[in-house]
Amino acid sequence: MVLRNFYQKYENRIIAVGLLIILGAFIAWRYDYYFDLNDDVVMKDILSGVYTGEPESRNIQMMYPMSFVISLAYRIFPQAPVYGIFLCICQFGCLFLLVNRSLCYLDRGVDHHTVSNRNLNGKEKGTVFKIVLAGIEGLTLMVLYLPHFVIIQYTITSAFLAGTAAFLFITSGKEALPGTFLKNNLWSIVLVILSFAMRSEMLLLALPLICVAGVYRWAEETDIFSSENMRKYLSVIGSILLSIVVVVLINKVGYGSKEWKSFMEYFDNRTELYDYQGLPPFEGNEELYERLGVTESEQNMLFEQYNFGMDDALDAGILKEMAEHQADRKKQQTTSLQKLAGKFGEYRYRTFHKEPAGSHTPDDYPWNAMVILGYFSVLAAGLWGGRKSIGWKLLFLGAVRSVLWMYILMGGRAPERITHSLYLLELCILWGMLHVESRGLEGRRIGKVKAAFLFPAVILAASILSAKESVRAVDTEYMAREEANRTDSQMRAYSRNHEENFYFIDVYSFVSDPNTSTFYSEKLFSNTDNSIGNYDIMGGWVTKSPLYEKKLKAFGMNSMQEALVYDEGVYWMVELAKGTEFLEAYYKDQGIEIEATLIDMINGIVGVYKIEGYMTETMADL
């Protein structure tokens, strides 16, 4: 009797937790958790102390409050995989909140106005129906999100937090009192702030879609512009904006030193150049590089090979001038209207197209198919239930998503971690809308089948049809990671096994497998070693930061360029296929002749070299 009462009281949460256990067990049985990119690993290394020798509260990519808290957890649990645990908690926590709210929503009955977990008029949905619905949600999310459950990227996790916040807000119960309304939507507020603190750029990109969710929810009120409703919704909006302002102010204080301000300017210019404008090739831009005092070998070493840590004089001004030069060239090559037309064609293609089986051209399937199905399901549910206002609401959502897509496509920055994030946000909103619109179908039937079962059944069928392909794609990616990461793991292990030495690694030799182009990364929970790493890449977004300077000093170095040729115990790692000629050419332009001696090989792919330098006669005479 006690257990029965306990189950009845917490039925929805128990079902949601059960779903998480099944999904977690499936992943643990079939896969393991990976960080998606080398960037994610570097963030973890900074927070855990692998980079500088102690957990750092500034990891550059996150807002300061979040990175501070995670670094503090590493200080308390120095050998625990704190960052990996945190990301998994965020992802599985979002899934729990989505499923639990869906089940609670079923319990509210036809009017859907109460916020309790039980329907006040006794029309509760049965346990079987709830388990089926939870299974549908779990299967749908697994089909779409399985790659990101297994191979985790913090940008997509940030989007999942934001999408969950939007879903919870759409499906929140109606309350007359502003205080109670604010309390009932506290999770939405918290999730938005977490999303912003984790990846501020992602939350700002998602904000228009979150506003659509807010408008949709507000439009559900009987008297939209009554004083009570104004206070209710403005209290939520105000709480979110105030919290964001507080996070931004704390972040400014955290990065307020002269050194960090200088680096952040450099970081922003580097991002603009590499992520948006693209690198100007040396050929055809000789005047630019001559004006900057950059030779062809320096352009290759510092920019093409991304090893700009080699030049201590490289600063934000040089990167800014290169980015502005490239932006001007792009404007001359095509008109804005031509670019707009071309990107609109790409947007239409990505939204409605699926590549045939065997094609090696990437597409957005099954994300795009699920979004289209979501629009049709919400529209059909709304119209069938006599809610004609659903038309303008879906048009509003479609218009906002189109503007966001065109924005990222016009900016030339649409990696999978951004596009999948937008799809995920949109699907969370559509799923919330479907819950609301389906309330008008409670008493309707199609033959002997309740109409309320129709749309979950359609989504379930689509998920089943896509499930095999989705799992196969994850299997392929996972096996490729396992194979590629042998080289990456051996590089790190080799360095740690020679702890008396230090190893500078050519950037692109530490990014992906040269044969398959599969990104190197690390597992979240395997072989956790948070002691300082006696290696570093020769460029990237941490280079030239105060953290980079701190790492050099920890190993008794002042300059990468000098240490590589003059310091004992300092070695160079690079792919054997790339050779040493570009390093020799770079040093020759610095007035230094070098001799690169291969002393070891790693997995037959990477060479370990000892570099010895001698001043040229010209430099020696100066």
C-alpha positions as CSV (number, residue, x, y, z in Angstrom):
1,M,0.0,0.0,0.0
2,V,2.8,2.4,0.9
3,L,4.7,1.6,-2.3
4,R,1.5,2.1,-4.3
5,N,0.8,5.4,-2.8
6,F,4.4,6.4,-3.4
7,Y,4.2,5.4,-7.0
8,Q,0.9,7.2,-7.6
9,K,2.3,10.4,-6.0
10,Y,5.5,10.3,-8.0
11,E,4.4,8.4,-11.1
12,N,5.4,10.9,-13.7
13,R,8.9,11.3,-12.2
14,I,9.4,7.6,-11.9
15,I,8.4,7.1,-15.5
16,A,10.8,9.9,-16.6
17,V,13.6,8.5,-14.5
18,G,13.0,5.0,-15.9
19,L,13.3,6.4,-19.4
20,L,16.6,8.0,-18.5
21,I,17.9,4.8,-17.1
22,I,17.0,2.9,-20.3
23,L,18.6,5.5,-22.5
24,G,21.7,5.7,-20.3
25,A,22.0,1.9,-20.2
26,F,21.7,1.7,-24.0
27,I,24.5,4.3,-24.5
28,A,26.7,2.6,-21.8
29,W,26.2,-0.8,-23.4
30,R,26.7,0.3,-27.0
31,Y,29.0,3.4,-26.8
32,D,31.0,5.6,-24.5
33,Y,30.9,9.4,-24.1
34,Y,33.2,11.5,-26.2
35,F,33.9,15.2,-26.3
36,D,33.1,16.4,-29.8
37,L,36.0,18.6,-30.7
38,N,39.5,19.3,-29.5
39,D,38.2,22.7,-28.4
40,D,35.9,20.9,-25.8
41,V,39.0,19.0,-24.5
42,V,41.0,22.2,-24.1
43,M,38.1,23.8,-22.1
44,K,38.1,20.7,-19.9
45,D,41.9,20.9,-19.5
46,I,41.8,24.5,-18.5
47,L,39.0,23.9,-15.9
48,S,40.6,20.8,-14.5
49,G,44.2,22.0,-14.2
50,V,45.7,19.9,-17.0
51,Y,46.6,23.1,-18.9
52,T,48.3,25.2,-16.2
53,G,48.7,22.8,-13.2
54,E,45.7,24.2,-11.3
55,P,42.0,24.5,-12.0
56,E,41.4,27.9,-13.8
57,S,38.3,29.9,-13.3
58,R,38.6,31.5,-16.7
59,N,38.3,29.1,-19.6
60,I,37.6,31.9,-22.2
61,Q,34.7,30.2,-23.9
62,M,32.2,30.2,-21.0
63,M,31.0,33.1,-19.0
64,Y,33.0,33.6,-15.9
65,P,30.4,32.6,-13.3
66,M,30.0,29.1,-14.8
67,S,33.7,28.4,-15.4
68,F,34.4,29.6,-11.8
69,V,31.9,27.2,-10.3
70,I,33.2,24.2,-12.4
71,S,36.8,25.0,-11.6
72,L,35.9,25.2,-7.9
73,A,34.4,21.7,-8.1
74,Y,37.7,20.5,-9.6
75,R,39.5,21.9,-6.6
76,I,37.2,19.9,-4.3
77,F,37.4,16.8,-6.5
78,P,40.7,17.1,-8.3
79,Q,40.7,13.7,-10.0
80,A,37.0,13.5,-10.9
81,P,35.7,14.1,-14.5
82,V,33.7,17.1,-13.2
83,Y,33.1,18.8,-16.6
84,G,31.9,15.6,-18.2
85,I,29.6,14.9,-15.4
86,F,28.2,18.4,-15.5
87,L,27.5,18.2,-19.3
88,C,25.7,14.8,-18.9
89,I,23.6,16.2,-16.0
90,C,22.5,19.1,-18.1
91,Q,21.6,16.8,-21.0
92,F,19.8,14.1,-19.1
93,G,18.3,16.7,-16.8
94,C,16.7,18.4,-19.8
95,L,15.3,15.1,-21.0
96,F,13.9,14.4,-17.5
97,L,12.2,17.9,-17.4
98,L,10.7,17.4,-20.9
99,V,9.2,14.0,-20.2
100,N,8.1,14.8,-16.7
101,R,6.3,18.0,-17.9
102,S,4.6,16.1,-20.7
103,L,3.2,13.6,-18.3
104,C,2.1,16.2,-15.8
105,Y,0.5,18.1,-18.7
106,L,-1.6,15.0,-19.4
107,D,-2.8,15.0,-15.8
108,R,-4.3,18.5,-16.1
109,G,-7.5,17.4,-17.9
110,V,-9.3,19.1,-20.6
111,D,-8.9,22.7,-19.4
112,H,-5.2,22.4,-18.7
113,H,-5.3,25.3,-16.2
114,T,-4.0,23.6,-13.1
115,V,-0.3,23.2,-12.3
116,S,-0.5,20.1,-10.1
117,N,0.7,16.7,-11.1
118,R,-2.9,15.3,-10.8
119,N,-6.1,16.2,-12.6
120,L,-8.6,17.7,-10.2
121,N,-11.6,16.3,-12.0
122,G,-10.4,12.7,-12.0
123,K,-9.7,12.3,-15.7
124,E,-6.2,11.1,-15.3
125,K,-4.4,9.4,-18.2
126,G,-3.5,5.8,-17.5
127,T,0.0,4.6,-16.8
128,V,0.2,2.7,-20.1
129,F,-0.6,5.8,-22.1
130,K,2.0,7.7,-20.1
131,I,4.6,5.1,-20.7
132,V,3.8,5.1,-24.4
133,L,4.1,8.9,-24.6
134,A,7.4,8.8,-22.6
135,G,8.7,6.1,-25.0
136,I,7.7,8.2,-28.0
137,E,9.5,11.3,-26.7
138,G,12.5,9.2,-25.7
139,L,12.7,7.5,-29.1
140,T,12.2,10.7,-31.0
141,L,14.9,12.5,-29.1
142,M,17.2,9.5,-29.4
143,V,16.8,9.4,-33.2
144,L,17.7,13.0,-33.5
145,Y,19.9,13.7,-30.5
146,L,21.7,10.3,-30.1
147,P,24.9,11.6,-31.8
148,H,25.0,14.5,-29.3
149,F,24.3,12.3,-26.3
150,V,27.3,10.2,-27.3
151,I,29.6,12.8,-28.7
152,I,29.0,15.9,-26.5
153,Q,29.5,19.5,-27.6
154,Y,28.8,22.3,-25.1
155,T,27.2,24.6,-27.7
156,I,24.5,22.0,-28.4
157,T,24.1,21.4,-24.7
158,S,23.5,25.1,-24.3
159,A,20.8,24.9,-27.0
160,F,19.2,21.9,-25.2
161,L,18.9,24.0,-22.0
162,A,17.3,26.9,-23.9
163,G,14.9,24.6,-25.8
164,T,13.8,22.9,-22.6
165,A,13.2,26.3,-21.1
166,A,11.0,27.3,-24.0
167,F,9.1,24.0,-23.8
168,L,8.5,24.3,-20.0
169,F,7.2,27.9,-20.5
170,I,4.8,27.0,-23.3
171,T,3.3,24.1,-21.2
172,S,3.2,25.9,-17.9
173,G,-0.2,26.1,-16.2
174,K,-2.3,29.2,-16.2
175,E,-2.0,31.3,-13.0
176,A,-3.7,34.5,-12.1
177,L,-1.2,35.6,-9.5
178,P,2.1,37.0,-10.8
179,G,4.1,35.6,-7.8
180,T,2.8,32.1,-8.4
181,F,3.3,32.4,-12.1
182,L,6.9,33.4,-11.6
183,K,7.5,30.6,-9.2
184,N,6.0,28.0,-11.5
185,N,8.3,29.2,-14.4
186,L,11.4,29.3,-12.2
187,W,12.9,26.3,-14.1
188,S,12.6,28.1,-17.4
189,I,14.4,31.1,-16.0
190,V,17.2,29.0,-14.5
191,L,17.7,27.0,-17.7
192,V,17.9,30.2,-19.8
193,I,20.6,31.6,-17.5
194,L,22.5,28.3,-17.5
195,S,22.4,28.3,-21.3
196,F,23.7,31.9,-21.4
197,A,26.5,31.2,-18.9
198,M,27.5,28.1,-20.8
199,R,27.5,29.6,-24.3
200,S,26.4,33.2,-24.5
201,E,26.5,33.4,-28.3
202,M,24.2,30.3,-28.6
203,L,21.6,31.8,-26.1
204,L,21.6,35.1,-27.9
205,L,21.0,33.3,-31.2
206,A,18.2,31.3,-29.6
207,L,16.6,34.3,-27.9
208,P,14.3,35.2,-30.9
209,L,12.9,31.6,-30.8
210,I,12.5,31.8,-27.0
211,C,10.5,35.0,-27.6
212,V,8.2,33.2,-30.0
213,A,7.6,30.7,-27.2
214,G,6.8,33.6,-24.9
215,V,4.4,35.2,-27.4
216,Y,2.6,31.9,-28.0
217,R,2.2,31.4,-24.3
218,W,1.0,34.9,-23.6
219,A,-1.5,34.7,-26.4
220,E,-3.1,31.8,-24.6
221,E,-4.4,34.2,-21.9
222,T,-8.0,35.3,-22.0
223,D,-7.3,39.0,-21.4
224,I,-3.8,39.4,-22.9
225,F,-3.1,43.0,-21.9
226,S,-4.7,43.0,-18.5
227,S,-2.6,44.4,-15.7
228,E,-2.3,41.0,-14.1
229,N,-1.0,39.4,-17.3
230,M,1.4,42.3,-17.9
231,R,2.9,41.8,-14.4
232,K,3.1,38.1,-14.9
233,Y,5.0,38.0,-18.1
234,L,7.1,41.1,-17.5
235,S,8.2,39.6,-14.2
236,V,9.5,36.5,-16.1
237,I,11.1,38.7,-18.8
238,G,12.6,41.0,-16.3
239,S,14.0,38.2,-14.2
240,I,15.8,36.7,-17.3
241,L,17.2,40.1,-18.4
242,L,18.3,41.1,-15.0
243,S,20.0,37.7,-14.5
244,I,21.8,38.1,-17.8
245,V,23.0,41.6,-16.9
246,V,24.3,40.2,-13.6
247,V,26.2,37.4,-15.4
248,V,27.7,39.9,-17.9
249,L,28.8,42.2,-15.1
250,I,30.5,39.4,-13.2
251,N,32.1,38.2,-16.4
252,K,33.5,41.8,-17.0
253,V,35.0,41.8,-13.6
254,G,36.4,38.3,-14.1
255,Y,38.1,39.4,-17.3
256,G,38.8,42.9,-16.2
257,S,42.6,42.9,-15.9
258,K,44.7,44.7,-18.5
259,E,46.1,41.4,-19.7
260,W,42.8,39.7,-20.1
261,K,41.2,42.8,-21.9
262,S,44.1,42.8,-24.3
263,F,43.8,39.1,-25.0
264,M,40.0,39.2,-25.4
265,E,40.5,41.8,-28.2
266,Y,43.0,39.5,-29.8
267,F,40.6,36.6,-29.3
268,D,37.7,38.4,-31.0
269,N,39.8,39.4,-34.0
270,R,41.1,35.9,-34.4
271,T,37.5,34.6,-34.3
272,E,36.4,37.1,-37.0
273,L,39.3,36.2,-39.2
274,Y,39.2,32.4,-39.0
275,D,35.5,31.7,-38.4
276,Y,33.8,34.3,-40.5
277,Q,36.1,36.1,-43.1
278,G,38.6,33.4,-43.9
279,L,42.3,33.6,-44.3
280,P,43.7,35.7,-47.2
281,P,46.0,33.5,-49.2
282,F,49.6,34.8,-49.7
283,E,49.3,34.7,-53.5
284,G,47.2,37.7,-54.7
285,N,47.6,39.4,-51.3
286,E,51.3,40.2,-51.4
287,E,50.8,43.9,-50.8
288,L,48.8,43.2,-47.6
289,Y,51.4,40.9,-46.2
290,E,54.3,43.2,-47.2
291,R,52.5,46.0,-45.3
292,L,52.2,43.8,-42.3
293,G,55.8,42.7,-42.5
294,V,54.9,39.0,-43.0
295,T,56.9,36.8,-45.4
296,E,55.5,33.9,-47.3
297,S,57.0,31.3,-45.0
298,E,55.7,33.3,-42.0
299,Q,52.2,33.4,-43.5
300,N,52.3,29.7,-44.0
301,M,53.6,28.8,-40.6
302,L,51.6,31.3,-38.5
303,F,48.3,31.5,-40.4
304,E,47.9,28.6,-42.9
305,Q,49.3,26.1,-40.3
306,Y,47.7,28.0,-37.5
307,N,50.9,28.0,-35.4
308,F,50.8,31.7,-34.5
309,G,52.2,31.1,-31.1
310,M,55.6,31.0,-32.8
311,D,55.6,34.8,-33.3
312,D,55.6,36.9,-30.1
313,A,55.0,40.1,-32.1
314,L,51.7,38.9,-33.7
315,D,48.9,41.0,-32.1
316,A,45.2,41.9,-32.4
317,G,45.9,44.8,-34.8
318,I,47.4,42.4,-37.5
319,L,44.5,40.0,-37.2
320,K,42.0,42.9,-37.4
321,E,43.6,44.3,-40.6
322,M,43.6,40.9,-42.2
323,A,40.0,40.3,-41.4
324,E,39.0,43.8,-42.7
325,H,41.0,43.2,-45.9
326,Q,39.2,39.9,-46.5
327,A,35.8,41.4,-45.8
328,D,36.5,44.1,-48.4
329,R,37.5,41.5,-51.0
330,K,34.3,39.6,-50.5
331,K,32.2,42.7,-51.0
332,Q,33.9,43.3,-54.3
333,Q,33.4,39.7,-55.5
334,T,29.6,39.6,-55.1
335,T,26.7,41.9,-54.5
336,S,24.5,41.6,-51.4
337,L,21.5,40.6,-53.5
338,Q,23.4,37.9,-55.3
339,K,24.6,36.6,-52.0
340,L,21.1,36.7,-50.5
341,A,19.7,34.8,-53.4
342,G,22.4,32.2,-53.2
343,K,22.0,31.7,-49.5
344,F,18.2,31.6,-49.7
345,G,18.6,28.7,-52.2
346,E,20.8,26.9,-49.7
347,Y,18.3,27.5,-46.9
348,R,15.5,26.1,-49.0
349,Y,17.7,23.1,-50.0
350,R,18.6,22.3,-46.4
351,T,15.0,22.6,-45.1
352,F,13.4,20.3,-47.7
353,H,16.1,18.0,-49.1
354,K,17.3,14.6,-48.2
355,E,20.3,13.1,-49.9
356,P,19.7,9.6,-51.5
357,A,21.2,6.5,-49.8
358,G,25.0,6.2,-50.4
359,S,25.5,9.9,-51.1
360,H,28.5,11.5,-49.4
361,T,26.9,15.0,-49.5
362,P,25.8,16.0,-46.0
363,D,22.2,17.0,-45.4
364,D,20.0,17.9,-42.4
365,Y,17.9,14.8,-42.4
366,P,16.2,13.6,-40.2
367,W,16.1,17.0,-38.3
368,N,14.5,18.8,-41.2
369,A,11.9,16.1,-41.7
370,M,10.9,16.1,-38.0
371,V,10.5,19.9,-38.1
372,I,8.3,19.8,-41.1
373,L,6.3,17.0,-39.5
374,G,6.0,19.1,-36.4
375,Y,4.6,22.1,-38.2
376,F,2.0,20.0,-40.0
377,S,1.0,18.2,-36.7
378,V,0.6,21.4,-34.8
379,L,-1.4,23.0,-37.6
380,A,-3.7,20.0,-38.0
381,A,-4.2,19.6,-34.2
382,G,-5.0,23.3,-33.9
383,L,-7.4,23.5,-36.8
384,W,-9.1,20.2,-35.9
385,G,-9.6,21.4,-32.4
386,G,-11.2,24.7,-33.6
387,R,-8.2,26.9,-32.7
388,K,-7.8,28.9,-35.9
389,S,-5.2,31.3,-34.2
390,I,-2.6,28.6,-34.7
391,G,-2.1,29.8,-38.2
392,W,-0.5,33.1,-37.4
393,K,1.4,31.6,-34.5
394,L,3.1,29.0,-36.8
395,L,3.7,31.7,-39.5
396,F,5.4,33.8,-36.8
397,L,7.6,30.9,-35.7
398,G,8.4,30.1,-39.3
399,A,9.3,33.7,-40.1
400,V,11.6,33.9,-37.1
401,R,13.4,30.6,-37.8
402,S,13.9,31.7,-41.4
403,V,15.5,35.0,-40.4
404,L,17.8,33.1,-38.0
405,W,18.8,30.6,-40.7
406,M,19.5,33.3,-43.2
407,Y,21.5,35.2,-40.6
408,I,23.9,32.3,-40.0
409,L,24.1,31.3,-43.7
410,M,24.8,34.9,-44.8
411,G,27.5,35.1,-42.1
412,G,29.1,32.0,-43.6
413,R,29.1,30.2,-40.3
414,A,26.8,27.2,-40.2
415,P,28.6,24.2,-38.6
416,E,26.5,21.3,-37.5
417,R,26.7,22.3,-33.8
418,I,24.8,25.5,-34.8
419,T,22.3,24.1,-37.3
420,H,21.4,21.2,-35.1
421,S,21.0,23.6,-32.1
422,L,18.5,25.6,-34.1
423,Y,16.6,22.5,-35.1
424,L,16.5,21.3,-31.5
425,L,15.2,24.6,-30.2
426,E,12.5,24.7,-32.9
427,L,11.4,21.1,-32.2
428,C,11.1,21.8,-28.4
429,I,8.8,24.7,-29.2
430,L,6.7,22.7,-31.7
431,W,6.4,19.8,-29.2
432,G,5.2,22.2,-26.6
433,M,2.7,23.7,-29.0
434,L,1.5,20.2,-30.0
435,H,0.7,19.5,-26.3
436,V,-1.3,22.7,-26.1
437,E,-3.1,22.4,-29.4
438,S,-4.0,18.7,-28.8
439,R,-6.2,19.7,-25.8
440,G,-9.0,20.4,-28.2
441,L,-9.0,16.8,-29.3
442,E,-9.9,15.2,-26.0
443,G,-13.4,14.1,-26.9
444,R,-12.7,13.4,-30.6
445,R,-12.3,10.0,-32.2
446,I,-11.2,8.5,-35.5
447,G,-13.3,5.4,-35.6
448,K,-12.6,3.7,-32.2
449,V,-9.2,5.5,-31.7
450,K,-9.0,8.7,-29.7
451,A,-7.8,11.6,-31.9
452,A,-5.3,12.6,-29.1
453,F,-3.3,9.4,-30.0
454,L,-3.0,10.4,-33.7
455,F,-0.1,12.8,-33.6
456,P,2.1,10.9,-31.1
457,A,1.5,7.8,-33.3
458,V,2.6,9.7,-36.5
459,I,5.8,11.0,-34.7
460,L,6.4,7.5,-33.4
461,A,6.2,6.1,-36.9
462,A,8.6,8.7,-38.3
463,S,11.0,8.0,-35.4
464,I,11.0,4.3,-36.1
465,L,11.6,4.8,-39.8
466,S,14.6,7.0,-38.9
467,A,16.0,5.0,-35.9
468,K,18.0,2.4,-37.8
469,E,19.7,5.1,-40.0
470,S,20.4,7.2,-37.0
471,V,22.0,4.4,-34.9
472,R,24.0,3.3,-38.0
473,A,25.4,6.9,-38.4
474,V,26.4,7.1,-34.7
475,D,28.0,3.6,-35.0
476,T,30.1,4.8,-37.9
477,E,31.1,8.0,-36.3
478,Y,31.9,6.2,-33.0
479,M,34.1,3.6,-34.6
480,A,35.9,6.3,-36.6
481,R,36.6,8.1,-33.3
482,E,37.8,4.9,-31.6
483,E,40.3,4.4,-34.5
484,A,41.4,8.0,-34.9
485,N,41.9,8.6,-31.2
486,R,44.5,5.9,-30.9
487,T,46.9,8.4,-32.3
488,D,45.7,11.3,-30.1
489,S,45.8,9.1,-27.0
490,Q,49.3,7.9,-27.8
491,M,50.5,11.4,-28.3
492,R,49.3,12.5,-24.9
493,A,50.6,9.2,-23.3
494,Y,54.0,9.6,-24.9
495,S,54.3,13.1,-23.5
496,R,53.3,12.1,-20.0
497,N,55.6,9.1,-20.1
498,H,58.5,11.5,-20.7
499,E,57.6,14.0,-18.0
500,E,61.0,15.5,-17.9
501,N,60.5,16.9,-21.4
502,F,58.0,19.4,-23.0
503,Y,56.3,18.9,-26.4
504,F,55.1,21.6,-28.7
505,I,52.6,20.1,-31.2
506,D,51.8,21.4,-34.7
507,V,48.1,22.5,-34.5
508,Y,46.7,20.6,-37.4
509,S,48.6,17.5,-36.4
510,F,46.6,17.5,-33.1
511,V,43.1,18.2,-34.6
512,S,42.1,15.3,-36.8
513,D,43.3,12.0,-38.3
514,P,45.1,12.7,-41.6
515,N,43.7,9.7,-43.3
516,T,40.0,10.0,-42.4
517,S,39.7,13.6,-41.2
518,T,38.0,12.3,-38.1
519,F,38.4,14.8,-35.2
520,Y,40.6,13.9,-32.3
521,S,39.0,14.2,-28.9
522,E,38.8,12.4,-25.5
523,K,36.4,10.2,-23.6
524,L,34.6,12.0,-20.8
525,F,35.1,9.4,-18.2
526,S,38.0,7.2,-19.2
527,N,41.6,7.5,-18.0
528,T,41.0,10.7,-16.1
529,D,44.3,12.4,-15.3
530,N,44.0,16.0,-14.2
531,S,47.7,16.5,-13.5
532,I,49.4,19.2,-15.6
533,G,50.2,18.2,-19.2
534,N,53.7,18.7,-20.5
535,Y,52.5,19.5,-24.0
536,D,50.7,22.3,-25.9
537,I,49.6,23.1,-29.4
538,M,51.4,25.9,-31.2
539,G,48.3,28.0,-31.9
540,G,44.6,28.0,-31.3
541,W,42.3,30.2,-29.2
542,V,44.2,29.8,-25.9
543,T,47.6,30.9,-27.3
544,K,48.8,34.3,-26.2
545,S,46.3,34.4,-23.3
546,P,47.4,34.8,-19.7
547,L,46.8,31.1,-19.3
548,Y,49.3,30.4,-22.1
549,E,51.9,32.6,-20.5
550,K,51.3,30.9,-17.2
551,K,51.9,27.5,-18.8
552,L,55.1,28.5,-20.4
553,K,56.4,29.8,-17.1
554,A,55.4,26.6,-15.3
555,F,57.9,24.8,-17.6
556,G,60.6,27.5,-17.4
557,M,60.0,29.0,-20.9
558,N,59.5,32.5,-22.0
559,S,59.0,32.1,-25.8
560,M,57.8,29.2,-27.9
561,Q,60.0,30.2,-30.8
562,E,63.2,30.3,-28.7
563,A,62.4,27.3,-26.5
564,L,61.9,25.0,-29.4
565,V,65.4,25.5,-30.8
566,Y,67.5,26.5,-27.7
567,D,66.0,24.8,-24.6
568,E,67.0,21.3,-23.5
569,G,64.2,18.8,-23.2
570,V,61.8,20.7,-25.6
571,Y,60.6,18.7,-28.6
572,W,58.3,19.1,-31.6
573,M,55.5,16.8,-32.7
574,V,54.1,16.9,-36.3
575,E,52.6,14.5,-38.8
576,L,55.3,12.7,-40.7
577,A,53.6,13.4,-44.0
578,K,53.9,17.2,-43.4
579,G,57.7,17.0,-43.0
580,T,59.8,19.7,-41.5
581,E,60.4,22.0,-44.5
582,F,57.9,24.7,-43.4
583,L,59.5,24.9,-40.0
584,E,62.9,25.2,-41.5
585,A,61.7,27.9,-43.9
586,Y,60.1,29.9,-41.0
587,Y,63.2,29.9,-38.9
588,K,65.4,30.8,-41.8
589,D,63.4,34.0,-42.2
590,Q,64.1,34.7,-38.6
591,G,67.8,34.3,-39.3
592,I,68.1,30.9,-37.7
593,E,69.3,27.7,-39.4
594,I,67.8,24.6,-37.8
595,E,68.4,20.9,-37.9
596,A,65.4,18.6,-37.2
597,T,66.2,15.1,-36.0
598,L,63.5,12.5,-35.9
599,I,63.9,10.7,-32.6
600,D,60.6,8.7,-32.4
601,M,57.3,8.0,-34.1
602,I,53.8,7.7,-32.8
603,N,51.4,5.2,-34.4
604,G,53.3,5.6,-37.7
605,I,51.6,9.0,-38.2
606,V,53.2,11.5,-35.9
607,G,57.0,12.2,-35.6
608,V,58.8,13.5,-32.6
609,Y,61.6,15.8,-33.5
610,K,64.5,17.5,-31.7
611,I,65.1,20.9,-33.1
612,E,68.6,22.5,-32.9
613,G,69.1,26.0,-34.0
614,Y,72.1,28.0,-35.2
615,M,72.2,31.7,-36.1
616,T,72.9,32.4,-39.7
617,E,76.1,34.2,-40.5
618,T,74.1,37.4,-41.3
619,M,72.4,37.4,-37.9
620,A,75.6,36.5,-36.1
621,D,77.4,39.5,-37.6
622,L,74.7,41.9,-36.3
